[in-house]
Amino acid sequence: MRAVIQRVEKASVEIENQLHASIGPGILVLLGIEEADGKEDVEWLAGKISRLRIFDDQNGVMNLALDEVNGEILVVSQFTLHASTKKGNRPSYIRAARPEHAIPNYEAFLKQLEQETATKPQAGVFGAMMKVSLINDGPVTIIIDTKAKE
């Protein structure tokens, strides 16, 4: 699993010109799932994100986790995070999981995040064409890949 985590003032997802989900201060997680991902990746990544200390404390130091600031979460599936651009100019998405593998892992990730944090994550719709809006706070953007834990 690969995630791009952005600390946001607010974020939202529109589908077919209708607001589908929105959050206030917290994190936006763009989530890519590959065929090799499973339960261990889901659990590790959700735990890592929930404990990530990327919010400012009273001294302006990034020292607080999501729950400590009562932050919200918005998760958006994004298979393009597994794009390969090694050959040519057209990205290949061969490593991205097919829906029959990705959807159960996406749903498990949402449930695991809810267990790890004090908030129920908002989410986009897997496979839908979405318009994602955000105001990045900082900006703070972090990339985590479960295949690169060490």
Wavefront OBJ file of the C-alpha trace (Angstrom):
o trace
v 0.000 0.000 0.000
v 1.146 3.456 -0.769
v -0.296 6.554 0.879
v 0.154 10.247 0.351
v -0.833 11.956 3.596
v -1.556 15.663 3.596
v -2.250 17.754 6.661
v -5.217 19.908 5.704
v -7.289 22.785 6.985
v -10.159 21.230 5.046
v -10.744 18.755 2.238
v -13.681 17.438 0.244
v -14.681 15.036 -2.511
v -17.292 15.724 -5.173
v -18.770 13.018 -7.380
v -20.890 14.042 -10.373
v -20.952 17.653 -9.106
v -22.379 16.584 -5.741
v -20.522 16.936 -2.441
v -19.882 13.385 -1.253
v -17.607 13.850 1.778
v -15.831 16.686 3.554
v -13.672 17.286 6.602
v -12.305 20.184 8.595
v -8.793 20.211 10.041
v -7.102 16.817 9.827
v -5.564 14.607 7.164
v -6.337 13.667 3.593
v -5.068 10.196 2.684
v -4.673 9.298 -0.980
v -4.440 5.495 -0.924
v -3.027 3.199 -3.586
v -3.383 -0.575 -3.251
v -1.294 -3.109 -5.136
v -1.806 -6.831 -5.725
v 0.786 -7.795 -3.094
v -1.048 -5.925 -0.301
v -2.905 -7.746 2.449
v -4.077 -7.601 6.058
v -0.591 -6.888 7.447
v -0.239 -3.853 5.173
v -3.694 -2.581 6.154
v -2.974 -2.867 9.878
v 0.542 -1.428 9.704
v -0.403 1.561 7.538
v -3.539 2.479 9.505
v -1.560 2.310 12.743
v 1.282 4.376 11.322
v -1.051 7.076 10.021
v -3.061 7.251 13.244
v 0.115 7.808 15.301
v 1.866 10.130 12.843
v 2.886 13.260 14.754
v 2.393 15.957 12.136
v 0.327 18.519 14.039
v 1.817 21.464 15.892
v 2.000 21.536 19.666
v 1.819 24.750 21.719
v 5.419 25.541 20.715
v 4.782 25.190 16.979
v 6.612 21.853 16.779
v 5.061 18.954 14.856
v 4.627 16.747 17.890
v 0.934 15.816 18.039
v -1.041 13.001 16.415
v -4.493 13.224 14.844
v -6.449 12.266 17.971
v -4.565 14.801 20.069
v -5.912 17.640 17.904
v -9.377 16.104 17.343
v -8.607 15.955 13.634
v -10.704 14.376 10.928
v -9.733 11.960 8.136
v -10.697 11.775 4.478
v -9.514 8.724 2.499
v -9.554 8.672 -1.297
v -8.587 5.613 -3.342
v -6.010 6.419 -5.998
v -4.634 3.593 -8.134
v -2.378 6.042 -9.973
v -0.034 6.065 -6.955
v 1.330 2.783 -8.340
v 2.070 4.207 -11.794
v 5.282 3.055 -13.418
v 6.953 5.575 -15.704
v 10.093 3.570 -16.497
v 9.282 3.102 -20.185
v 7.852 5.730 -22.472
v 5.591 8.580 -21.493
v 2.368 6.739 -20.803
v 2.263 5.436 -17.220
v 1.630 1.747 -16.637
v -0.640 0.725 -13.766
v 0.190 -2.986 -13.820
v 1.119 -2.999 -10.098
v -2.193 -1.452 -9.041
v -4.591 -4.024 -7.601
v -7.637 -5.084 -9.552
v -10.962 -4.111 -7.929
v -11.697 -7.626 -6.610
v -8.512 -7.390 -4.512
v -8.391 -3.636 -3.909
v -11.956 -3.003 -2.690
v -11.813 -5.430 0.273
v -8.437 -3.959 1.290
v -9.745 -0.396 0.918
v -12.762 -1.184 3.104
v -10.562 -2.990 5.654
v -8.258 0.052 5.754
v -11.205 2.357 6.534
v -12.355 0.044 9.346
v -8.827 -0.256 10.740
v -8.392 3.542 10.732
v -11.653 3.879 12.637
v -10.384 1.397 15.241
v -7.030 3.189 15.519
v -8.460 6.708 15.892
v -11.261 8.481 17.687
v -12.978 9.414 14.430
v -14.822 7.631 11.640
v -12.999 8.347 8.385
v -14.857 10.044 5.572
v -14.179 8.468 2.193
v -14.546 8.808 -1.525
v -16.105 6.068 -3.641
v -13.727 3.410 -4.896
v -13.350 3.610 -8.671
v -15.454 6.742 -9.077
v -14.302 9.815 -10.967
v -13.820 12.280 -8.106
v -12.937 15.939 -7.724
v -10.772 16.312 -4.624
v -10.351 19.758 -3.078
v -8.057 20.613 -0.219
v -6.263 23.356 1.581
v -2.910 21.875 2.538
v -1.794 23.101 5.960
v 1.911 23.840 6.135
v 2.205 22.454 3.521
v 2.751 19.062 5.092
v 2.802 16.116 2.695
v 4.202 12.696 3.608
v 4.493 9.544 1.495
v 4.406 6.123 3.145
v 4.840 2.789 1.358
v 4.260 -0.439 3.285
v 6.816 -2.180 1.058
v 9.512 0.238 2.280
v 9.118 -0.117 6.060
v 12.809 -0.349 6.818
l 1 2 3 4 5 6 7 8 9 10 11 12 13 14 15 16 17 18 19 20 21 22 23 24 25 26 27 28 29 30 31 32 33 34 35 36 37 38 39 40 41 42 43 44 45 46 47 48 49 50 51 52 53 54 55 56 57 58 59 60 61 62 63 64 65 66 67 68 69 70 71 72 73 74 75 76 77 78 79 80 81 82 83 84 85 86 87 88 89 90 91 92 93 94 95 96 97 98 99 100 101 102 103 104 105 106 107 108 109 110 111 112 113 114 115 116 117 118 119 120 121 122 123 124 125 126 127 128 129 130 131 132 133 134 135 136 137 138 139 140 141 142 143 144 145 146 147 148 149 150
